[in-house]
């Protein structure tokens, strides 16, 4: 059987429904092309079967070559006629699909376009929001750094507090030991030791003065 020699007309960019294609996942032209191709494939199979049946009915099990050739010519003429009719119907169906079926009204938006309708900011507003976002990020980083510095300072204060607690504990133990040994209070003992040290310092100064005088 002869192949279909008719070609599909090229589509101009203006005729493509880009938003409909994004919405449905295909263009109306693609839909009609698939329907047209499927119908032609079915038509080829049907005409080939009909041709074989007629040849067998008219020519018997062993038909003459002239009969087969004549049947093929009739089949090709019928195919050409049907293809012309199908092309005209396809154009009408495509117009119907584009205008009435596969058509997205202006008030219908894709899910990813809904935020643009809800927040219709311009370019200046978008730049302003980006600037504010950058400032917020810088403020957050500064707060994080301040938090780390505060935690480090608290850790140092905790270490100093531990040392102070250890010193107070040592003084308490020393005071308890002195009281157990009958040495009086810690304040009196420190006062006595301070006085003794000062007396020793005075004696050492006097000895040094006399030594320098002898020389």
ZABAZA-772376 format. One record per residue: x, y, z of N, C-alpha, C, CB in turn; residue in three letters. Coordinates in steps of 0.2 Angstrom, whole numbers, plus 5000, padded with zeros to 4 digits. Glycine has a CB too. Layout:
BEGIN
XYZXYZXYZXYZAla ...
//
This chain:
BEGIN
500449945000500050005000500450065000499550005006Unk 500350114996500650174996500650215003500450224990Unk 501250245004501250285011500950355010502050295013Unk 500750385015500450445015500950495013500050465022Unk 500850535008501350585006501150655008501350594998Unk 500550665012500350735014500850745020499650735016Unk 501050805021501450825027501050875031502050865024Unk 501150875038500850915042501150985041500950895050Unk 500751035041500951105040501351125046500351155039Unk 501951165045502351185051501951235055503051225048Unk 502151235061501751275066502151345067501651245073Unk 501851395067502151465068502151475076501851515065Unk 502651505079502751515086502051555089503351555087Unk 501751595085501151625087500551585089500951685083Unk 500551525085500051475086500051435091499951445079Unk 500651425094500851385100500551415106501551365101Unk 500151375110499851395116500351375121499151365117Unk 500851415123501351395128501051385135501851455128Unk 500651435137500351425144499951365144499951485146Unk 499551355139499151285139499551225139498651285133Unk 500151235136500651175136500951165143501151185130Unk 501051225146501351215153500751185158501551285155Unk 500151205156499651185161499451115160499051235160Unk 499351095154499151025152499650975151498651025146Unk 500251005150500850955148500950945141500750895152Unk 500550965137500550955129500251015126500350885127Unk 500451025120500051075116499451045112500551115111Unk 498951095110498351065107498651035100497851115105Unk 499151065097499351035091499650965091499851085087Unk 500050955097500350895098499750845099500750895104Unk 499250865103498650815104498350795097498150845109Unk 498250845093497950825087498350785082497750885083Unk 499050795083499550755079499550685081500250785079Unk 499450675087499450605090498850575088499550605097Unk 498250605088497650575086497650565078497050625087Unk 497950615074497950605067498350545065498250665064Unk 498950535069499450485067499050415069500050485071Unk 498750415075498450345077497850335072498150355084Unk 497450385070496950365065497250345058496550425064Unk 497750375056498050345050498350275051498650395048Unk 498650265056498950195057498350145057499250185064Unk 497750165060497250115060496950115053496650145065Unk 496950165049496650165042497050125038496650235040Unk 497750125038498150085034497950005036498950095036Unk 497949995042497749925044497149895041497849915051Unk 496649945042495949925039495949915032495449985041Unk 496249965028496249965021496649905018496450025018Unk 497149885022497549825020497149765021498249825023Unk 496749755026496349705027495749695022496049705034Unk 495449755021494949755016495149735009494549825016Unk 495749755007496049745001496149665000496649784999Unk 496449635005496549565005495949525005496949545011Unk 495449545008494749515008494449515001494249535013Unk 494449574998494149574991494549534986494149654989Unk 495249544987495649504982495449424983496349514983Unk 495449404989495249334990494549314988495349314997Unk 494149354989493449344987493349344979492949394990Unk 493649384976493649394968494049344965493749464966Unk 494649334967495149294964495249224966495849334964Unk 494949204972495049144975495749134978495049094969Unk 495949074980496649064983497249084979496648994985Unk 497149084973497749104968497549164964498049044965Unk 497449224966497249274961497749294956497049334966Unk 497449324951497949344945498249414947497549364939Unk 498849424945499249484946498849544944499949484943Unk 498549544938498149604936497649624942497849594930Unk 497249574945496749584950497149614956496449524952Unk 497649594958498049624964498249694962498649574966Unk 498449704956498649774954498149824954499049774948Unk 497549804951496949844951496649854958496449804947Unk 496649804962496449814969496849864973496449744973Unk 497549864972498049904975497849984973498749884974Unk 497749994966497550054964496950084967497550054956Unk 496450044968495850064971495950084978495250014970Unk 496350044981496450054988496850124989496849994991Unk 497350134985497750194985497250254984498250194981Unk 496850254979496350304978495850324984495950294972Unk 495650264987495250274993495550304999494950204995Unk 496250284999496650315005496750385004497350275005Unk 496850404997497050474996496350514998497250484989Unk 495850494996495150524997495050535005494550494994Unk 495150475008495050475015495550525019495050405018Unk 496150525017496650575020496450645019497350555017Unk 496250665013495950735012495450745017495750745005Unk 494950705017494350715022494650725029493850665021Unk 495050675031495350675038495750745039495750615039Unk 496150765035496450825036496050885037496950845030Unk 495450895033494950945034494650935041494450945029Unk 494450875043494150865049494650885055493850795050Unk 495250865054495750875059495850955060496450845057Unk 495850995055495951065056495351095060495951105049Unk 494751065058494151095062494251065069493551065059Unk 494451005070494450985077495051015081494650905077Unk 495551035078496051075081495851145083496751075076Unk 495451175079495251245080494751235086494851275074Unk 494351185086493851175092494251165098493351115090Unk 494751115098495151105104495451165107495651045103Unk 495751205102496151265104495751315108496551295098Unk 495151325105494751385107494251365112494351405101Unk 494051295113493451285118493651225123492951255114Unk 494151185121494351125126494951145129494351065122Unk 495551145125496251155128496351225129496751115124Unk 495951265132496051335133496051355140495451375129Unk 496551385142496651405149496351485150497351405152Unk 495851495154495651565154496151605158494951565158Unk 496051675157496551715160496551715168496451785158Unk 495951695171495951695178496151635181495151705180Unk 496351585177496651525179497451525179496351465175Unk 497751505185498451505185498751445187498651565190Unk 499351425185499651365188499851375195500351355183Unk 499951315198500051325206500751365207500151255208Unk 501251355203501851395204501751465202502451365199Unk 501251485199501151555198500651595203500851565191Unk 500351555207499951585212500251635217499651525217Unk 500951625219501251675223501351735220501951645226Unk 501451735213501551805210500851845210501751785202Unk 500251805210499651845210499551865218499051795208Unk 499751825222499651845229500051905232499751785234Unk 500751895229501251945231501451985225501751915235Unk 501152025222501352055215501852115216500752085211Unk 502452095219502952145220503352165214503452125225Unk 503552225213503952245207504652235209503852325206Unk 505052255204505752245204506052285210506152265198Unk 505852345211506152385217505952355223505852455216Unk 505352335224505152295230505552235231504452285230Unk 505652195226506052135227506752155229506052095220Unk 507052205226507752225228507752245235508052275223Unk 507252285237507152305244507152245249506552355245Unk 506752195247506652135251507352095252506152095249Unk 507752095246508352065246508852095251508652055239Unk 508852165251509252205255509152195262509252285253Unk 508452195264508252185271508452115273507452195271Unk 508352065269508551995270509351995272508351945265Unk 509752025268510452025269510652065275510852065263Unk 510252115277510352145284510152105289510052215284Unk 509652065289509452025294509951965295508751995292Unk 510251945289510751885290511351915293510951865283Unk 511551975292512152005295512052015303512352075292Unk 511352035304511252045311511251975315510552075312Unk 510951925312510951865315511651835316510551815310Unk 512151845311512851825312513151865318513251835305Unk 512951925318513251965324513051945330513152045323Unk 512351925331512151895337512451825339511351895336Unk 512551785334512851725335513551735338512851685328Unk 513951785335514651795337514651825344514951845333Unk 514151865346514051895353513851835357513551955353Unk 513451795355513251735360513851695361512751695356Unk 514251685356514851645357515351675362515251625351Unk 515451745361515851785366515651775373515951855363Unk 514951785374514651785380514751715383513951805380Unk 514651665380514751595382515551585385514551545377Unk 515951615381516651605383516851645389517151635377Unk 516551705390516651745396516351715402516351815395Unk 515751685401515451645406515851585408514751615404Unk 516151555403516651495405517251525409516851465399Unk 517451575407518051605411517851625418518351665408Unk 517251655419516951675426516851605430516351715425Unk 516651555427516551495430517151465433516151435426Unk 517751475429518351445431518651485437518851445425Unk 518551555436518751595442518351585448518651675440Unk 517751575447517251555453517551495456516551555451Unk 517751445452517951375455518551395459518051325449Unk 519051435456519651445460519551485466520151495456Unk 519051535466518851565472518551525478518351625471Unk 518151475475517851425480518351385483517251385476Unk 518851365479519451325482519851365487519851295476Unk 519951425486520251465490519951475497520451535487Unk 519251485496518851495502518851435506518151515501Unk 518851375503518851315506519451295510518651255501Unk 520051315507520651315510520751355516521251325505Unk 520451415516520551465521520051435527520251535519Unk 519551405525519051375530519451315534518451355527Unk 519751275530520151215533520651245537520351165527Unk 521051295535521551325539521351355545521951375535Unk 520751385545520551415551520351355556519851455549Unk 520051305553519851255558520451215561519351195554Unk 520951215557521551185560521851225565522051165554Unk 521951285564522151335569521751335575522251405566Unk 521151335575520651325581520751265584519951345579Unk 520851205581520951145584521651145588520951085579Unk 522151175585522751185588522851235594523351185583Unk 522351265595522351325601522751385599522651295607Unk 522751395592523151455590522751515589523451435583Unk 522151515591521651575591521351575584522051635592Unk 521151635583520751645576521251655571520251705577Unk 521051655565521451665559521651735559521151645553Unk 521251785560521351855560521951875565520751895561Unk 521951845571522451865576523051835574522251835583Unk 523051775571523651735569524051775563523551665567Unk 523651805558523851845553524151905556523351855548Unk 523851935561524052005564524751995567523552035568Unk 524851935571525451925574525951905569525351855579Unk 525851875564526351855559526551915555526051805554Unk 526051965554526252025551526752065555525652065549Unk 526552075562526952105566527652075567526652115573Unk 527752015567528351985567528751995561528251905568Unk 528451995555528852005549529052075549528351995543Unk 528652125551528952195551529552205556528352235553Unk 529452165562530052175567530652145564529852135573Unk 530552085560531152055557531452105552531051985554Unk 531052135548531252185543531652245546530652205539Unk 531352265552531752325555532452305558531352345561Unk 532452235561533052215563533552205558532952145567Unk 533352175552533752175546534052235543533452135540Unk 533652285544533852355541534352385546533252405541Unk 534252375553534752395558535452365557534452385565Unk 535452295556536052255555536352285549535852185554Unk 536052295543536352315537536652385538535852315531Unk 536252425542536552495543537252495547536052545547Unk 537252455552537852445556538452415552537752405563Unk 538252365548538752335544539052385539538452275540Unk 538652425536538952475532539352535535538352515528Unk 539152545542539552595546540252565548539152605552Unk 540252495549540952465551541352465544540852395553Unk 541152465539541552465533541852535531541152435527Unk 
//
